[in-house]
Amino acid sequence: MIVHQAMRMAGTGLLVGVVSAIALMRVLPSFSHLLYGVGQWDPLKFLGDSAVLLLAALSACYVQASRAMRTDPMNSLRSE
């Protein structure tokens, strides 16, 4: 449940970021020369960056969720 909610937030943020990047590419075409060998409409760039960000979000969520699953709920309630 935790991983699902976090990945939904990461996906929403990724979608907003890709839409913003596409909109800014049309507004700022003069900055496309700053990345050597990368075109303005390079789909591999978008897919690669998106995959890295989603993988980082998934690993961060999974580590925390697995740590929370190993905790005994009664010990947590008693310590509060």
MODELLER restraints for C-alpha pairs under 7 A, 6 or more apart:
rsr = mdl.restraints
at = mdl.atoms
rsr.add(forms.Gaussian(group=physical.xy_distance, feature=features.Distance(at['CA:2:A'], at['CA:65:A']), mean=6.57, stdev=0.5))
rsr.add(forms.Gaussian(group=physical.xy_distance, feature=features.Distance(at['CA:3:A'], at['CA:61:A']), mean=5.58, stdev=0.5))
rsr.add(forms.Gaussian(group=physical.xy_distance, feature=features.Distance(at['CA:3:A'], at['CA:62:A']), mean=6.27, stdev=0.5))
rsr.add(forms.Gaussian(group=physical.xy_distance, feature=features.Distance(at['CA:3:A'], at['CA:65:A']), mean=6.95, stdev=0.5))
rsr.add(forms.Gaussian(group=physical.xy_distance, feature=features.Distance(at['CA:6:A'], at['CA:61:A']), mean=6.70, stdev=0.5))
rsr.add(forms.Gaussian(group=physical.xy_distance, feature=features.Distance(at['CA:7:A'], at['CA:57:A']), mean=6.99, stdev=0.5))
rsr.add(forms.Gaussian(group=physical.xy_distance, feature=features.Distance(at['CA:7:A'], at['CA:58:A']), mean=6.63, stdev=0.5))
rsr.add(forms.Gaussian(group=physical.xy_distance, feature=features.Distance(at['CA:10:A'], at['CA:54:A']), mean=6.83, stdev=0.5))
rsr.add(forms.Gaussian(group=physical.xy_distance, feature=features.Distance(at['CA:10:A'], at['CA:57:A']), mean=6.72, stdev=0.5))
rsr.add(forms.Gaussian(group=physical.xy_distance, feature=features.Distance(at['CA:14:A'], at['CA:50:A']), mean=6.93, stdev=0.5))
rsr.add(forms.Gaussian(group=physical.xy_distance, feature=features.Distance(at['CA:32:A'], at['CA:40:A']), mean=5.75, stdev=0.5))
